[in-house]
Amino acid sequence: MTVYKGQRQRQFPTTIGTTSFVKLYILHLLNEKHYYGNEIKDEISGRLNNKWTPSPGMIYPLLSQLESEGYIKGWWEEPQKRSIKRYEITDLGIKHYNIILRQHKSAFDNSLFIIKAILKDIYNEEV
């Protein structure tokens, strides 16, 4: 995020929104192996020690968007039932993932710094 002279930065503690974060995480997971939607939700939650879980109402529209943009491709495990749709990242998706991975790194670094500073200053905790 660019801050111009005289502007205040109002977003706290990071400049990355939840949707962008979940999109990044979806592509990260699909870069490792293929998943279906509920597995993605559970995997993110598990990797975050169940401290936060993205909603299905966020996961499924993002999967649909990423698929329509050509970043991932999906297929039905049982095409007749259409109950479980698995996804994998495409070559275009890997390129996009690498771009947004670099773009969001400084936001995560800034957030980590802010959280550590707050824990030290307010709670007298070293992290």
Contact map, one row per residue, 1 for C-alpha under 8 A:
1110000000000010000000000000000000000000000000000000000000000000000000000000000000000000000000000000000000000000000000000000000
1111000000000000000000000000000000000000000000000000000000000000000000000000000000000000000000000000000000000000000000000000000
1111101110000000000000000000000000000000000000000000000000000000000000000000000000000000000000000000000000000000000000000000000
0111111000000000000000000000000000000000000000000000000000000000000000000000000000000000000000000000000000000000000000000000000
0011111000000000000000000000000000000000000000000000000000000000000000000000000000000000000000000000000000000000000000000000000
0001111100000000000000000000000000000000000000000000000000000000000000000000000000000000000000000000000000000000000000000000000
0011111110000000000000000000000000000000000000000000000000000000000000000000000000000000000000000000000000000000000000000000000
0010011111000000000000000000000000000000000000000000000000000000000000000000000000000000000000000000000000000000000000000000000
0010001111100000000000000000000000000000000000000000000000000000000000000000000000000000000000000000000000000000000000000000000
0000000111110000000000000000000000000000000000000000000000000000000000000000000000000000000000000000000000000000000000000000000
0000000011111110000000000000000000000000000000000000000000000000000000000000000000000000000000000000000000000000000000000000000
0000000001111110000000000000000000000000000000000000000000000000000000000000000000000000000000000000000000000000000000000000000
0000000000111110000000000000000000000000000000000000000000000000000000000000000000000000000000000000000000000110011000000000000
0000000000111111100000000000000000000000000000000000000000000000000000000000000000000000000000000000000000110110000000000000000
1000000000111111100000000000000000000000000000000000000000000000000000000000000000000000000000000000000000100000000000000000000
0000000000000111110110000000000000000000000000000000000000000000000000000000000000000000000000000000000100110000000000000000000
0000000000000111111110000000000000000000000000000000000000000000000000000000000000000000000000000000000000000000000000000000000
0000000000000001111111000000000000000000000000000000000000000000000000000000000000000000000000000000000000000000000000000000000
0000000000000000111111100000000000000000000000000000000001000000000000000000000000000000000000000000000000000000000000000000000
0000000000000001111111110000000000000000000000000000000000000000000000000000000000000000000000000000000000000000000000000000000
0000000000000001111111111000000000000000000000000000000000000000000000000000000000000000000000000000000000000000000000000000000
0000000000000000011111111100000000000000000000000000010000100000000000000000000000000000000000000000000000000000000000000000000
0000000000000000001111111110000000000000000000000000000000000100000000000000000000000000000000000000000000000000000000000000000
0000000000000000000111111111000000000000000000000000000000000000000000000000000000000000000000001001100000000000000000000000000
0000000000000000000011111111100000000000000100000000000000000000000000000000000000000000000000000000000000000000000000000000000
0000000000000000000001111111110000000001000000000000000000000000000000000000000000000000000000000000000000000000000000000000000
0000000000000000000000111111111000000000000000000000000000000000000000000000000000000000100011001000000000000000000000000000000
0000000000000000000000011111111100000000000000000000000000000000000000000000000000000000000000001000000000000000000000000000000
0000000000000000000000001111111111100001000000000000000000000000000000000000000000000000000000000000000000000000000000000000000
0000000000000000000000000111111111100000000000000000000000000000000000000000000000000011100000000000000000000000000000000000000
0000000000000000000000000011111111000000000000000000000000000000000000000000000000000001100001000000000000000000000000000000000
0000000000000000000000000001111111000000000000000000000000000000000000000000000000000000000000000000000000000000000000000000000
0000000000000000000000000000111111100000000000000000000000000000000000000000000000000001000000000000000000000000000000000000000
0000000000000000000000000000111111110000000000000000000000000000000000000000000000000111100000000000000000000000000000000000000
0000000000000000000000000000110011111011000000000000000000000000000000000000000000000111000000000000000000000000000000000000000
0000000000000000000000000000000001111111000000000000000000000000000000000000000000011110000000000000000000000000000000000000000
0000000000000000000000000000000000111111100000000000000100110010000000000000000000001100000000000000000000000000000000000000000
0000000000000000000000000000000000011111110000000000000100000000000000000000000000000000000000000000000000000000000000000000000
0000000000000000000000000000000000111111111000000000000000000000000000000000000000000000000000000000000000000000000000000000000
0000000000000000000000000100100000111111111100000000000000100000000000000000000000000000000000000000000000000000000000000000000
0000000000000000000000000000000000001111111110000000111100100000000000000000000000000000000000000000000000000000000000000000000
0000000000000000000000000000000000000111111111000000100000000000000000000000000000000000000000000000000000000000000000000000000
0000000000000000000000000000000000000011111111100000000000000000000000000000000000000000000000000000000000000000000000000000000
0000000000000000000000001000000000000001111111110000110000000000000000000000000000000000000000000000000000000000000000000000000
0000000000000000000000000000000000000000111111111111110000000000000000000000000000000000000000000000000000000000000000000000000
0000000000000000000000000000000000000000011111111100000000000000000000000000000000000000000000000000000000000000000000000000000
0000000000000000000000000000000000000000001111111100000000000000000000000000000000000000000000000000000000000000000000000000000
0000000000000000000000000000000000000000000111111111000000000000000000000000000000000000000000000000000000000000000000000000000
0000000000000000000000000000000000000000000011111111000000000000000000000000000000000000000000000000000000000000000000000000000
0000000000000000000000000000000000000000000011111111100000000000000000000000000000000000000000000000000000000000000000000000000
0000000000000000000000000000000000000000000010011111100000000000000000000000000000000000000000000000000000000000000000000000000
0000000000000000000000000000000000000000000010011111110000000000000000000000000000000000000000000000000000000000000000000000000
0000000000000000000000000000000000000000110110000111111000000000000000000000000000000000000000000000000000000000000000000000000
0000000000000000000001000000000000000000100110000001111101100000000000000000000000000000000000000000000000000000000000000000000
0000000000000000000000000000000000000000100000000000111111100000000000000000000000000000000000000000000000000000000000000000000
0000000000000000000000000000000000001100100000000000011111110000000000000000000000000000000000000000000000000000000000000000000
0000000000000000000000000000000000000000000000000000001111111000000000000000000000000000000000000000000000000000000000000000000
0000000000000000001000000000000000000000000000000000011111111100000000000000000000000000000000000000000000000000000000000000000
0000000000000000000001000000000000001001100000000000011111111110000000000000000000000000000000000000000000000000000000000000000
0000000000000000000000000000000000001000000000000000000111111111000000000000000000000000000000000000000000000000000000000000000
0000000000000000000000000000000000000000000000000000000011111111100000000000000000000000000000000000000000000000000000000000000
0000000000000000000000100000000000000000000000000000000001111111110000000000000000000000000000000000000000000000000000000000000
0000000000000000000000000000000000001000000000000000000000111111111000010000000000000000000000000000000000000000000000000000000
0000000000000000000000000000000000000000000000000000000000011111111100000000000000000000000000000000000000000000000000000000000
0000000000000000000000000000000000000000000000000000000000001111111110000000000000000000000000000000000000000000000000000000000
0000000000000000000000000000000000000000000000000000000000000111111111110000000000000000000000000000000000000000000000000000000
0000000000000000000000000000000000000000000000000000000000000011111111111100000000000000000000000000000000000000000000000000000
0000000000000000000000000000000000000000000000000000000000000001111111100000000000000000000000000000000000000000000000000000000
0000000000000000000000000000000000000000000000000000000000000000111111110000000000000000000000000000000000000000000000000000000
0000000000000000000000000000000000000000000000000000000000000000011111111000000000000000010110000000000000000000000000000000000
0000000000000000000000000000000000000000000000000000000000000000011111111000000000000000111111010000000000000000000000000000000
0000000000000000000000000000000000000000000000000000000000000010011011111100000000000011110010000000000000000000000000000000000
0000000000000000000000000000000000000000000000000000000000000000001001111110000000000011110000000000000000000000000000000000000
0000000000000000000000000000000000000000000000000000000000000000001000011111000000001111000000000000000000000000000000000000000
0000000000000000000000000000000000000000000000000000000000000000000000001111101000001110000000000000000000000000000000000000000
0000000000000000000000000000000000000000000000000000000000000000000000000111111001111100000000000000000000000000000000000000000
0000000000000000000000000000000000000000000000000000000000000000000000000011111001111100000000000000000000000000000000000000000
0000000000000000000000000000000000000000000000000000000000000000000000000001111111110000000000000000000000000000000000000000000
0000000000000000000000000000000000000000000000000000000000000000000000000011111111000000000000000000000000000000000000000000000
0000000000000000000000000000000000000000000000000000000000000000000000000000011111000000000000000000000000000000000000000000000
0000000000000000000000000000000000000000000000000000000000000000000000000000011111100000000000000000000000000000000000000000000
0000000000000000000000000000000000000000000000000000000000000000000000000001111111111000000000000000000000000000000000000000000
0000000000000000000000000000000000000000000000000000000000000000000000000001110011111000000000000000000000000000000000000000000
0000000000000000000000000000000000010000000000000000000000000000000000000001110001111100000000000000000000000000000000000000000
0000000000000000000000000000000000011000000000000000000000000000000000000111100001111110000000000000000000000000000000000000000
0000000000000000000000000000000001111000000000000000000000000000000000000111100000011111000000000000000000000000000000000000000
0000000000000000000000000000010001110000000000000000000000000000000000011110000000001111100000000000000000000000000000000000000
0000000000000000000000000000011011100000000000000000000000000000000000011100000000000111110000000000000000000000000000000000000
0000000000000000000000000010011001000000000000000000000000000000000000111000000000000011111011000000000000000000000000000000000
0000000000000000000000000000000000000000000000000000000000000000000001111000000000000001111111000000000000000000000000000000000
0000000000000000000000000000000000000000000000000000000000000000000000100000000000000000111111100000000000000000000000000000000
0000000000000000000000000000000000000000000000000000000000000000000001100000000000000000011111110000000000000000000000000000000
0000000000000000000000000010000000000000000000000000000000000000000001110000000000000000111111111000000000000000000000000000000
0000000000000000000000000010001000000000000000000000000000000000000000100000000000000000111111111100000000000000000000000000000
0000000000000000000000000000000000000000000000000000000000000000000000000000000000000000001111111110000000000000000000000000000
0000000000000000000000000000000000000000000000000000000000000000000000100000000000000000000111111111000000000000000000000000000
0000000000000000000000010011000000000000000000000000000000000000000000000000000000000000000011111111100000000000000000000000000
0000000000000000000000000000000000000000000000000000000000000000000000000000000000000000000001111111110000000000000000000000000
0000000000000000000000000000000000000000000000000000000000000000000000000000000000000000000000111111111000000000000000000000000
0000000000000000000000010000000000000000000000000000000000000000000000000000000000000000000000011111111100000000000000000000000
0000000000000000000000010000000000000000000000000000000000000000000000000000000000000000000000001111111110000000000000000000000
0000000000000000000000000000000000000000000000000000000000000000000000000000000000000000000000000111111111000000000000000000000
0000000000000000000000000000000000000000000000000000000000000000000000000000000000000000000000000011111111000000000000000000000
0000000000000001000000000000000000000000000000000000000000000000000000000000000000000000000000000001111111110000000000000000000
0000000000000000000000000000000000000000000000000000000000000000000000000000000000000000000000000000111111111000000000000000000
0000000000000000000000000000000000000000000000000000000000000000000000000000000000000000000000000000011111111100000000000000000
0000000000000111000000000000000000000000000000000000000000000000000000000000000000000000000000000000000111111110000000000000000
0000000000000101000000000000000000000000000000000000000000000000000000000000000000000000000000000000000111111111000000000000000
0000000000000000000000000000000000000000000000000000000000000000000000000000000000000000000000000000000011111111100000000000000
0000000000001100000000000000000000000000000000000000000000000000000000000000000000000000000000000000000001111111110000000000000
0000000000001100000000000000000000000000000000000000000000000000000000000000000000000000000000000000000000111111111000000000000
0000000000000000000000000000000000000000000000000000000000000000000000000000000000000000000000000000000000011111111100000000000
0000000000000000000000000000000000000000000000000000000000000000000000000000000000000000000000000000000000001111111110000000000
0000000000001000000000000000000000000000000000000000000000000000000000000000000000000000000000000000000000000111111111000000000
0000000000001000000000000000000000000000000000000000000000000000000000000000000000000000000000000000000000000011111111100000000
0000000000000000000000000000000000000000000000000000000000000000000000000000000000000000000000000000000000000001111111110000011
0000000000000000000000000000000000000000000000000000000000000000000000000000000000000000000000000000000000000000111111111000000
0000000000000000000000000000000000000000000000000000000000000000000000000000000000000000000000000000000000000000011111111110000
0000000000000000000000000000000000000000000000000000000000000000000000000000000000000000000000000000000000000000001111111111111
0000000000000000000000000000000000000000000000000000000000000000000000000000000000000000000000000000000000000000000111111111111
0000000000000000000000000000000000000000000000000000000000000000000000000000000000000000000000000000000000000000000011111111100
0000000000000000000000000000000000000000000000000000000000000000000000000000000000000000000000000000000000000000000001111111000
0000000000000000000000000000000000000000000000000000000000000000000000000000000000000000000000000000000000000000000001111111100
0000000000000000000000000000000000000000000000000000000000000000000000000000000000000000000000000000000000000000000000111111110
0000000000000000000000000000000000000000000000000000000000000000000000000000000000000000000000000000000000000000000000111011111
0000000000000000000000000000000000000000000000000000000000000000000000000000000000000000000000000000000000000000000100110001111
0000000000000000000000000000000000000000000000000000000000000000000000000000000000000000000000000000000000000000000100110000111
